Amino acid sequence: MRILIVCIDRDNDLGEKAGIPSPVVGRTANLDAAVRLASADPEDSDINTIFGGINLYDSLIAEKNDVEIVSIAGDKKVGIAADKRITEQFDRILEELKPDRAILVSDGAEDESVLPIIQSRIKVDAVRRVIVKQHENLESTYYIIKEAFNDPKISRTFFMPIGLASIIYAISLYFERPDIATMAILGAIGVYMLFRATGLEDAFSDFKTSLFVSLQGGKITFVMYLAAIILSLIGTVQGGSELWNYYSQEIMAGYLILLMAYVNASIWWYVLAGVLISAGKIMDLRLAKESIGRQWAHPFFIIAGGIMIWGGSTYILVISEAQDGFPVLSNGRQFLFSTMLVAIIIATIGARLSIRSPRGGASKN
């Protein structure tokens, strides 16, 4: 019966700090990886995870067990990207080594969050958490807190809301409007928390990464990204201007109407930005002679979504008497159903193009 000792490095310190690709299989390779990681960052807790796994490996070998040890790393962004990478590596390891049971070794709850992934594929006999012992005094406590705040993941979560609140309060004092400070601070922190909770932070990080990758690779997408950023800024300014116009009217507009005014004035700028990015990706794939596949559907879906949002916001503005009338059609229901029908037709065309496009890799001939 073969036992597999699995050391988890969910945030990929092995790759980011020591330049070691994972998975790392075998006692010798893991010992070398631990030493290299210790040389790169002596304070990284993943060093203890690997040494803890090696210690367990030696104990089981001494008891005449058939054991193998492997270290698997995820991604520095953690989250779904890390779990997906760990899953792919673990599946390969299972296919190559064919173990019967596993023991998970980690340095804390974050790494142990992948336990369900491992348990769904193999029986897990035990979970060993390796924690470095610290002196229980004030100096050690201060050091641990200090090191925690040096961690970018913790510092962003803790310091960003405090920084936002401080800046907003300072601005409100400068303009002698401390009465709006509480409302503005709560609103800004609320937006920030939603930004993180809904995954928009990861999306923004992915966008930034794609921007730099396209620049380094000399791709057309880089120019399209810059154009999309400019168009998005224009759309935001135009939407904000329209929102202010409605807010300045004597008629009580209401929050929903203000939101619809913003959306209605800005949506086509955002749609054009999205279409440009999608078109850039298609052009890069075409120049690289790679399969475009599902990318064909993206610009059509973006346009279809824009039509639906524009039609819906226009309908709400007109029936609330915030806008004079419907464009093209004077009947509200006909206008709404027509825009939805046009959007569905466009989306269907995009879907059919993506289905008909070959998905295989480009020919090497």
N, C-alpha and C positions, 0 to 999 in steps of 0.2 A: 504494500500500500504506500503510494508516494504522497508525501506531504509537501505542500508549496507554501513557503513563507513569503508573504506579500508586504513589502514596505511601500507605503503610499507617500508621495510628494505632490499634493494636489496643485500647488501653485508653481510647480516646475522650477524650484530653486536649483536643481541639478543642472538644468539646461541654461537658465538665465545667468547663474553666478559662476558655475564651473565649466560650462560648455560641454556637458556630458549628455549625449542623446539617450533616451530611454526607449524600451525597457533595458535595465542592466541585469543580466542573468549570471548567476554563479557567485560563489563566495569571494574568489579572487577579484573579479570585476567589481563587486560591491564594495570590497575593502578599498580598492583603488579609488572608486567614486567618492567614498566617504572622506578619504584623505584629501582628495582634490577639492571637495566642497569645503572642508575644514580650512584648507589653505586660502581659499577665496573668501570665506566668511566664517571665522571661528565661532561666531555667536549664533549661527543658524541652527534651529532645533532639529532640522531634518538629518543633520549629522548623527544625532543621538538615535533617531529612528533606524538608520541603517546599521549603526553599531549594535543597537538593540536586537535587530534582526539577525545579525551575524552571531551574536551571543546565543540567541535561541537556536540558531542553526547548529552551532557547535555542541550545544547540550543534547539536541535530538540525535546528532550523528554519534555522540558518545554512547547513546542508548541503542545503537544499531538500527536506527530508522533510515528509511529511504527519503532523503530530504533534498529540496532545492530551494534556493532563495532568489527572489527577483525584486527589483525596485522599479516602480512605475510612476512616472511623472505626468502631471496634467498640463495646465496652461496658466500663465501668470495672471490672466483675467479671472481665474477660478470659475465658478458658475457652470453653465451648460457646456461651454467650450472645453473646460478641464475634464468634466465627467465624460464627454464624448470621446476625448482622446484617451482617457484611462480605459474606457470600455473597449475601444479598438485594440489597444495594446494587450489588454487582459485576454481578449478572445484569441489573439495570435499565440499568446503564451500557453493557453489551455490546449490549443491545437498542436503545438510543438512538444510540450512536456507531458501532456495527458496526466495531470495529477488527480488523485482521488479526493483529497481534502486540502483545506487551506487554513492558514493562521494569518490574521491581519495584524500588522505592526504599524502604529501611527504615533504622532506626537500630540494629538489633541482631537477635539470634536470636529474640527473642519475636515481633517483627512478622513475621519471615521464616517463622514456623511456619504462616502462611496460604498459603505458596507452593503446596502441593499443591492447594488449593482453586482458585487462579488457573490453575495448569497444567492442571487437568481441564477448563477451559473455553476456554482460548486458549493459543497457543504463546508461551512466555516466552523472549525472546532473551537477557536478562541480568538479574542481580540486583545492584543497587548498594547497598552499605552505607555510610551516611554517619556518620563518627565524628569528633567534635571533637578536635582535637589538644590535648594537655595537656603542660605542662612536666614532665619526668621527674625530679622531685625529691621530697623527703619531704613538703614542704608540700602539693604538689598531690595526692600519694597520700592524705594525711590528709583533704584536702578531699573527694576522691572518695568515700572510705569514709564520711565524715560525711554526705554528701548521700545516699548509698545507704541508710544507716540511717534517714534522715528519710523515705524512701519507705515508706508504710504496708504495702505488700505484703512488703517485705524485713524491716521491723521486726517484723511479726507473726510471721513465720516464725522469726526468730532469737531474739527476746526472750521470746516466750511460753513455750517450753520452759524457758529459764533462770529465768524468773520462777516458774513452777510448781515447779521443783526447789528453788529457794531458800525458797519459802513452806512447802513440805512438810518440808524439813529443819529450818526454824525451829520448826515446830509439834512435830516429833518431839523436839527438844531441850527445848522447854518442858515437855512431858509426860515428860521423862526416859526416852524410848524411842528413842535413836539407832540401835538395832539394826534397827528396822523402816524406817528412813529410806530405805535403798537400794531395798528392795522397793517402797515406796510411790512413790518418785521414778520408778523404771523403769515401774511400772504407769501412773502419771499421764501420763508422756511417751508411752508406748505408746498409750494411749487418745487422746491429742491427735493423734498421727501418723495413727492410723486415722481419726479424725474428719476430718482434712484429706484424706487419701488417698482415702477413699470418697465424697467430695463432700458430706458432711454439713454442712460449713461453708457451702457455697453454699446448701444447703437451709435452714439456720438464717437465713442472710442474706436469702433470699427470703421466709421467714416473717416476719421483722422488717419488711421492706419492705411486704409485704401488710398487716401490722398497721397501719402508719402510713398507708398509702393508704386503707384502709377507715375509719380514724378521720377523716382529712381529707375523705373523700367522704361522711361521715355514713351509712355502711352498717351493716346489721345484723351483718355478718360481724365487725365490731370487737368487739361484745359476745360473739359466739360464740367468738372467739379468746381473750378474757379468761377465759371459762368453761372453755375447753379447757385453758388453762394451769393453772388451779386444779385441775381434775380430774386432769390429768397429775401435778401435785405430790402430790395425795392418793394416786393410784395408786402413785407412786414410794415414798412413805412406807409405804403398806400392804404393798407388795412387799418393801421392806427389812425391815419388822417380821417378816413371815413368814419371810424368809430367816434372820433372826437366831434365830427360834424353832427352826428346823430345825438351825441351827448349834449351838445350845445343848443340843440333845438328846444323850443319852449315845451313841446310835447314830451311827456314822460316816456322815454323809450323802453326802459326796463333792461335787465341784464341779458336776457335771451336775445332781444332785438339788437343790442349793442354787439353781442357775439356774432350774430348773423350778418350784421353790417360789415364787421371785420372780415369774416369768411368770404362773403360775396365779393368784396373788393380785392381780396388778395389771392383767392384760390387759383386763378389762372397763371399767376406768376409762379406759384409753387408747382403747379402741373408742368409748366414749361421747364422748370428746373429739373424735375424728376425725369421728364422725357429726354432732356439733354444728357443726363448721367446714363440713362439706359441706352441711348443711342451711341454714346461713347464706348460703352462696354461691348455693344454689338460690333462696332467698327474695329475695336481692338481684337475681338475674336475672329473677325473676318480677315484682318491683316495677318493674324497668326495662323490662319488656315485651320482653326479649331471649330468644333461644332457649336453652333449658336443655341440650338435646342430651345429650352424654356425661356431664354432671354427674349425671344421674339414676342412673347406675350406681355412682357413688362410695360413697354410704352403704351400699348393698347389698354391695359388695365388701369394705368395711371390716368390716361385721358378719360376713360369711362368713369372712374371714381371722381374725377374733377367735374364732369358733367352732372353726375348725381348730386354732388355737394353743392354745386352752383345752382342747380334747379331747385333743390330743397330749400336753400337759404333764400333764394328769390321768392319762392312761394310764401315762406313765412313772413318776409318783409312786406309783401303786397297785401296779404290777408290781414296783417296787423296795421295796415294803412301807413306804414313807415316809408313805402315806396309807391309811386304813382300807379304803375301798371306792369303787366307782364310783357316781355319782349316777344315779338313774332306772333304769339297767340294771345288773344284777349281773355280766353276762358282758363281759369286757374287749374282745374282738373286736367283739361287737355294738355296744358303746358307741362304740368308735373308728370303725367303719364308719358308724354312724348319724349321728354328728356330722359326718363328712365328707360324707355324703349330704345332710344338711340344709344344710350350707354351700354345696354345689354348686347345690342348688335355689335358694337365696337369690341366689347370684351370677348364675344364669341369668335369674331374674326381673329383676334389675337390668340385665343386658345387653339383654334384650328391650325393657325400657322405654326405654333409651337409644337403641336402634335405631329404635323407633317414633316417638320425639320428633323433630320437625323440626329440622334443623340450620341452616337459613337464618336470616338476620337478622330481627329483629322487623318487623312491618308498620308502615309510617309512616302508614297511614290512621287 
